[in-house]
Amino acid sequence: MTLRTHLDGALFAEHLDGSPPPVLALHGWGRDRNDLLAPLSGRRAVSPDLAGFGSSPAPPEAWGASGYADQVGRLLDELDLGPVFVVAHSFGGRVAAHLGAARPELVRGIVFLGVPLLRLTAPGRPPRSYRLVRRLRRMRLVPESVLDAARQRHGSADYRAASGVMRDVLVTVVNEEYTDQLTRLACPVAFCWGEHDTAARVEVARRAAQLVPNSVLLDVVEGAGHDVHRSHPDRVRAALDRVVEAAG
């Protein structure tokens, strides 16, 4: 393995020697380039620290998944590596959906792992107490610190752990959904999902598989949770093999 810097220091990536075809690994929120190494064993692969994670600096503004996909596309251009097969977990799968739709010439196939690609229900309203503090802040009756404290109380663990532009990135991406991108994917696509994934329920994978033009596998791993790539790397490798086979 070799860690290299790319795009004038904007992105760090681990390079793995192994058998072709090349694979791009896109990790989840709060993770880094090492998170998907197990299922990539023996493969030629590049695994970047997405902007704001690991060694890579944060983006200059609150990107959505499309901004991340643009940067990853430029990484592949710089490496002259495409087209690649993409293995993407959670947040990384959001990026992969945009990359495959916007730059199809770079992507030969995708394996999605526990990705919140679709909303199953309408987003719920924030608690009344938080809405009140937010309203008071808009009226300038309380300082920003009071609103920030309310956000900390009511936000998710990821939200509480994030700060600065990365908190704004998180807010942006959790409000996105990817129906349009899924319907535009021209490559073979596999879904490998933990049966007990609570971050992205199995129903998300089932519905997403119906939207992509070339879904080749929906593998629901019994007993697994959100980190199916950690608990069952063999199933992820099998899903990747299936996509490679389908791409011909």
Beta strands, then each sheet from edge to edge (+ up, - down):
strand 1: 2-6
strand 2: 11-16
strand 3: 19-26
strand 4: 43-49
strand 5: 84-89
strand 6: 107-113
strand 7: 189-194
strand 8: 215-221
sheet 1: 1+ 2- 4+ 3+ 5+ 6+ 7+ 8+
end
